[in-house]
Amino acid sequence: DTAVSQTPKYLVTQMGNDKSIKCEQNLGHDTMYWYKQDSKKFLKIMFSYNNKELIINETVPNRFSPKSPDKAHLNLHINSLELGDSAVYFCASSQTRGRLVGTGELFFGEGSRLTVL
Amino acid sequence: GESVGLHLPTLSVQEGDNSIINCAYSNSASDYFIWYKQESGKGPQFIIDIRSNMDKRQGQRVTVLLNKTVKHLSLQIAATQPGDSAVYFCAEMEALWYGQNFVFGPGTRLSVLP
């Protein structure tokens, strides 16, 4: 069973289109994330949700809208796609723990490679 | 913000040699650090972690060293094998009142030469 699964794995689309990437985790974690990895492999946080609530929202264009219908799912919708949106998008999850009881590592999906033409 | 620079450093080592991958972090409030391995076409995978109250932690063939004074983290891989070829990332975690935030370094590409 895949712990964090995201679809589609590959997405090729024209500039100006709208697209969505879906993510599901079956680990029972309470926190989910979207990361963007550019061509230089740099991983940058975009959003984080804890129990369906948005807790981290980095400087990301409004064209990107995350949605978390429940704590096991975090989808990413992108409007009016631009060339610069081409990247690999990674979903991840973790279980938030307090400082005294330890911390939770991130579990990543396999990534969704978005190519905007 | 980001902890380090903008390029992907590369480290080439001979099979069987030891590898040392370094990482600098900037946030003194970070209290948990993780090393991840990313193979081509895959998502990053956990290798080893260390909390800020430790300065060394060992796993199978891997050791992480933490120097809080200079905000430096290193990953040592013993007897490097071809399967170790990948991009390695350090990540620092800051525990926030509303959750946790992981910030990744730029990554280092490890190439294992036969």
Interface residues (C-beta under 8 A of the other chain):
Chain A: V4 T31 Y33 Y35 K40 K41 F42 L43 K44 I45 S48 N50 I55 I56 F90 A92 S94 T96 G98 R99 G102 T103 G104 E105 L106 F107 F108 G109 E110 G111
Chain B: E2 L6 H7 L8 D31 Y32 I34 Y36 Q38 G41 K42 G43 P44 Q45 F46 D49 R51 V87 F89 A91 M93 A95 L96 Y98 G99 Q100 N101 F102 V103 F104 P106 G107 R109
